[in-house]
Amino acid sequence: MLSWILALSCDDRPGIVAAVTGLLRDQGGNITEAQQFNDAHSDRFFMRVAFDIADGPAFRNAFTSLAESFTMDWHIRDADRPTRTLILVSKFDHCLVDLLYRTRMNELDIDIVGIISNHPRDAIRISNLHGAPFHHCPVTKETRADQEAAIRQIIDDSGAELIVLARYMQILSDGLARDLAGRCINIHHSFLPGFKGARPYHQAHRRGVKMIGATAHFVTPDLDEGPIIAQGVEAISHADTPDRLIAKGRSIEQRVLARAVKAYSEDRVFMNGQRTVVFD
Ligand SMILES: Nc1nc2c(c(=O)[nH]1)N[C@@H](CN(C=O)c1ccc(C(=O)N[C@@H](CCC(=O)O)C(=O)O)cc1)CN2
């Protein structure tokens, strides 16, 4: 028996859970974990089922007609296959090094299929990328379209399923952001919706806040407006300079991004309009 994940969403109505679990039973499946949520606000139903079954592809075929009858958005994935992940980074490499380490320690079930930076390899002061190909994709306002074409080619060639902006400080065009909808996660170094845009720690210092934070969100054409997946905060004091806030912020960004990538790679994250559903 192999382990599989079924993730689905559809307009809510009676009988969805019974239909799904009934088919799993009829197909010889054994549920090992299940979560569901009905959002009364959007009237959308969300469900994640982990199950063991002898023939996953056969179940996928059998599930297709049921999914059509409920007009579901759904997918079934081999639970033991790591999520192919491409990481984009600019000058600050603390989130990249953290993702590499957590992956090496099997905390994250991802396969890092490439690293893209708009800065050259020697600007990334990480000696060991654990075999992940490095791609230098410099960009200026004049070359943004060509640079994004190169990024699209690397996404296609690497078979990346998830794109992570791990402190990548370039704004993706509306077209690229739209084409990566639901599979591109950014770590923003503030507790959104506060302090959007560049230099949020300086904004925080200027405002005199007593907490700072970080936000992992899906990337959309609207800067820092995408559906939020995970957030974290930490108390600060009047004595913290902007540089001290930047230093304190690094560990918050690392843990919040890792939490979002882990949840995504385990099919626990669902887009729900401008919001998300995230199953623990
Ligand atoms: N389409 C989107 N692209 C990106 C998003 C997003 O939400 N939607 N998030 C950013 C990350 N980010 C904050 O988290 C951010 C990055 C860059 C800037 C910015 O003003 N960049 C300037 C250039 C800065 C430089 O060259 O150092 C620019 O691109 O003109 C603001 C916020 C990643 N992309």
PDBQT file of the ligand as one rigid body, heavy atoms in Angstrom, charges set to zero:
ROOT
HETATM    1  N1  LIG A 301       4.281  40.665  -8.155  1.00  0.00    +0.000 N 
HETATM    2  C1  LIG A 301       4.927  40.597  -6.956  1.00  0.00    +0.000 A 
HETATM    3  N2  LIG A 301       6.266  40.523  -6.938  1.00  0.00    +0.000 NA
HETATM    4  C2  LIG A 301       6.898  40.442  -5.741  1.00  0.00    +0.000 A 
HETATM    5  C3  LIG A 301       6.172  40.500  -4.518  1.00  0.00    +0.000 A 
HETATM    6  C4  LIG A 301       4.738  40.541  -4.592  1.00  0.00    +0.000 A 
HETATM    7  O1  LIG A 301       4.045  40.565  -3.563  1.00  0.00    +0.000 OA
HETATM    8  N3  LIG A 301       4.161  40.583  -5.828  1.00  0.00    +0.000 N 
HETATM    9  N4  LIG A 301       6.849  40.535  -3.303  1.00  0.00    +0.000 N 
HETATM   10  C5  LIG A 301       8.235  40.957  -3.436  1.00  0.00    +0.000 C 
HETATM   11  C6  LIG A 301       9.028  40.969  -2.189  1.00  0.00    +0.000 C 
HETATM   12  N5  LIG A 301       9.003  42.275  -1.559  1.00  0.00    +0.000 N 
HETATM   13  C7  LIG A 301       8.553  42.364  -0.318  1.00  0.00    +0.000 C 
HETATM   14  O2  LIG A 301       8.292  41.351   0.326  1.00  0.00    +0.000 OA
HETATM   15  C8  LIG A 301       9.491  43.434  -2.261  1.00  0.00    +0.000 A 
HETATM   16  C9  LIG A 301      10.497  43.305  -3.139  1.00  0.00    +0.000 A 
HETATM   17  C10 LIG A 301      10.963  44.434  -3.843  1.00  0.00    +0.000 A 
HETATM   18  C11 LIG A 301      10.419  45.659  -3.659  1.00  0.00    +0.000 A 
HETATM   19  C12 LIG A 301      10.913  46.817  -4.460  1.00  0.00    +0.000 C 
HETATM   20  O3  LIG A 301      10.486  47.919  -4.288  1.00  0.00    +0.000 OA
HETATM   21  N6  LIG A 301      11.848  46.498  -5.410  1.00  0.00    +0.000 N 
HETATM   22  C13 LIG A 301      12.363  47.491  -6.346  1.00  0.00    +0.000 C 
HETATM   23  C14 LIG A 301      13.832  47.229  -6.578  1.00  0.00    +0.000 C 
HETATM   24  C15 LIG A 301      14.585  47.088  -5.337  1.00  0.00    +0.000 C 
HETATM   25  C16 LIG A 301      16.037  46.714  -5.617  1.00  0.00    +0.000 C 
HETATM   26  O4  LIG A 301      16.463  46.655  -6.759  1.00  0.00    +0.000 OA
HETATM   27  O5  LIG A 301      16.691  46.438  -4.607  1.00  0.00    +0.000 OA
HETATM   28  C17 LIG A 301      11.750  47.222  -7.710  1.00  0.00    +0.000 C 
HETATM   29  O6  LIG A 301      11.514  46.030  -7.998  1.00  0.00    +0.000 OA
HETATM   30  O7  LIG A 301      11.628  48.222  -8.435  1.00  0.00    +0.000 OA
HETATM   31  C18 LIG A 301       9.368  45.772  -2.779  1.00  0.00    +0.000 A 
HETATM   32  C19 LIG A 301       8.906  44.662  -2.058  1.00  0.00    +0.000 A 
HETATM   33  C20 LIG A 301       8.939  40.143  -4.486  1.00  0.00    +0.000 C 
HETATM   34  N7  LIG A 301       8.253  40.334  -5.722  1.00  0.00    +0.000 N 
ENDROOT
TORSDOF 0
